[in-house]
Amino acid sequence: MTEEQEKIKELKEEVSRLKELAYKDELTDLYNRHGFKDESAKFINEVKGYLENPTRRENFLIKSLSLVIFDIDNFKKINDTYGHQAGDEILKLVSKIIKERVRGIDIVARWGGEEIIVSLIGSNEAHAYEICDDIRKKIEEIAVKWEGKIIKFTVSGGVASFAEAGDFDNLFKKSDAALYKAKQTGKNKIVKASEL
């Protein structure tokens, strides 16, 4: 390898490293908002193309996409009662559980605060709901031991399908409205946007 080729290789590795830093949330190691939008856009464009012309793209494998917004219930109270380090540990644990339950193709990000957003690639709303409710149940069963105390916590979620939304902004609004409904009707539940 020539000196010039070596330099190009080093620059490519540095660009890759910087992109990773720009796209990742430091605490949870999930995508951040910017990374999530960029990664999801690739799939949204494909699903949109399929929905606009299904016969032309009938052999295309990814025909649907659903968006989920999870929110840790009473997170401020957890931080206020046990401290921000405890809150950080719970956020990391919730992130890990979600990441382990979804597939490698799915995109998981920390949207902000205690909100985690997921693009479930190839999932319609009903299938996405099943996945999310399974995640909710797993989280409900967990107890974290922190400084001699046991912390129990739950999550709520809102699910929407791209087929009913048409673009990312509407998809997000529908998922967010479903999450709001879950929070307003008792928490520790998943709500489908189609049921609003």
N, C-alpha and C positions, 0 to 999 in steps of 0.2 A: 504494500500500500504506500502510495506516495505521500509526501508531506501535505500536499493539497487535499488529497482524499481523506487523510486522517483529520484534517481541520474541518472538512465538510461533515464528517461523521460526528465529530465533537459538537459542532453547531446544531446538527439535527437532534442529538441527544439533549442538548440544552434547551432547544425549542420544545421538545417533548416534555421535559421536566417543568418548564415554565407554564406550559399549557395545563399540566396536571395541577400545579399550584393555583392557577387561575380558575380552574373548574371544580376544585374540591373544597369541602368544608373541613377545616382543620380539626375540629373536635370529634366529629362523627365519622370522618373519612368517606362521607357520601358526597355526591355532587352538590355544588351550591346552586343558587338560582340561575346563574349565567350558564353553567355547564348543563344543567337540566334542560333549559330552553334550547340550547344548541343541539344536544343529543336527541331530544324529543322531536325537534323540527324535521329531522331526517325521516322519521317514521310517520309523522303526521302528513307530510307531503305524499308519501306512498299510499297511505290509507285514503287520503283525499282523492288521489288519482284513481284509485280503485272505485270509490263511491261515485265519482263523476262518470266513470265509464267501465262498469263491471265486465261487460262482454269482451272488451279489448284486453283486459287484464285478468281474465278469469283464472289463469294459472298462477297468479301471484299469491304467495303464501300468507302475507299479512293483510287481512281484509278489515281488521277492526283494531281499536285501541281504546282503552278506558283510562281515565284519570282518577286518582284517589288522593284526597288530602286527609291525613291523619293529624290529630291534635291530642297531646297528652292532657287529660282532664286534670283540672285543679293544679296545674304546674306551678303557678305563682305561690300557692299555699305550700307546696313541697319545698320550693326555694326558701320561703319565709320561715318555715318550721325547721328544716334540716340544713339549710345553707345551700349556696350555689354549687358547691362541689358535689353534694348529693344529687342535685338536679342535673348536673352534667353527667354523672354516672347513669342516671335513669335514662337520659336522652341517648347516651351511647348504647345502652342495653336495648332500648326500643328500636333504635336504628339497626342494630345487629339482628334482632328477631325479624324485622321486616325484610332485611336483605337476605337472610337465610331462607325465608319462605317464598320469595319470588324467584324467577328464573334469571339467568345471566343476561338475557336480552332486555329484560325490564330495566327501567331507569328509576333510580331512587335518589332523592335529594332532600337536604335540609332546606326548606323554603325560608325559614326565619324562626327565631325563638324556638318554640317547641312544636312547630309544624313540620311534618315530613310529607313530601309529595311523591307519588309513584305513577309512572306511565306503565300500564300493563299492556304490553305489545301483543296484539292478536286476541285480546280478551274483550268480549262484549260485557255489557253492564252486569248481567246476571252472574257470569263467571267471575268477574272482578269482585262482585259482592261476596261470593263464597270465599274467595281468597282472603279478602279483608276481614270478614267475620271470623275466619279461622285465626288470623293474626290477633284480632281483638280478644278472642278467647284465650289464646296463649299468654298474652300480656296480663290479662285479668288473673291468671293463676300464679303469677310470679310475686314473690316477696323479696325485697332487697334488705339485707341486714346492713344498717349504717350506724356506726358508733353505738352499738348495743341496742338499737331500736329496729323494728321491722317497718319497712315502708311498703305499703300496697298502693297500686296505682292502676289506672285504666286509660284507654284511649277511645276517642270517638272518631268517626270518619264519614266523609261524603264521597260518593262514587258517581261518575257520569261517563257516558259513552260518547266518543267522537261523532258517531253516526247521527246523533241528535243535536250536536253542537255546531259543526261546520268549520270552526276555527279554534285556535288555542284559547283566545280570550273568552269566548263563550263557553268552552269546555271548562275552563278554570272557574268561571262564574257559576256554572251549574254545580260543579263539585263543591265549591265554597258554600253555596246556598244549602246543599244537602248536609254539609258539615254543620252549618249553623243550626239547621233543624235538629240534628242529632244532639247538639249541645243544649238546645232549648227544650228538648223533650226528655231530659233525664240523663244524658251522657252515657258513656260505656255502650255505645251502639253504632252501627253503620247504617247510613240512610242512602237510598238510591235517588238520584235526581229525577228519574222518571216517575217517582211516587209523590213528587211535590205538586 
